Amino acid sequence: MTYFPQAAYAQTGENFFRQEGFLVDGMAPLITASTTIPATDDSDGTALTITDSVAESAVGAEASWAGWDLSASKTKLLAIAYVHPSTSNYIGLGFHTSTLPADELQDAYEATFDGAGGHSELGKYVTDGTYTAVQTDATIYQDDAATSAVWGIALYVDGSGNVQKSFLKSGSGQWIQVLADTETDHSSFQSFYLRHYGESARFVSPIYCWGS
């Protein structure tokens, strides 16, 4: 089988994110699930079952997350994942300011495709667990349907510069930026999580996280 490195970089978006200045020297790979997805460090809600390159949720409908603790706090992070919501209301990823919480999320930024709401969304959690959608776009999003294609989703945060940006890659298309904001709630992050509402949602490798 012929191996074409450019195609691999297109999947992770590394060339795009480097060219656009979101992935820079000093940002080291922290999570590198190029094929098999590693076991998560913690989770809450409808569980994910990992089989090689796919993490699939059970059919139960429940606000859920699963993720990994990072070795140390990071100011600047970029993460990508490929997702299929099935009938899950929403699906995406996020960064938490400390190690993963015991149950409900707090102190985090996240990016999702909200199929039930009909939009892409950039949002935040604060200390008491209150969630606020800070940016939405109803003109481009992945629908919550069993027939939806697998899409890529990415989130970039820079705590020192108060920058949050979300990206998507639809089908065989290129990565594009979708949403951006300048919230000032969080300045550093120590965990990366996958976000979903159960109902057979799937996360598919490659799943990558870089940080510094």
Secondary structure, 3 states (H helix, E strand, C coil): CCCCHHHHHHHHCHHHHHHCCCCCCCCEEEEEECCCCCCCCEEECCCEEEECCEEEECCCEEEEEEEEEEEEEECEEEEEEEEECCCCCEEEEEEECCCCCCCCCCCEEEEEEECCCCEEEEEEECCCCCEEEEEEECCCCCCCCCCCCCEEEEEEEECCCCEEEEEEEECCCCCEEEEEECCCCCCCEEEEEEEEEECCCEEEEEEEEEEC
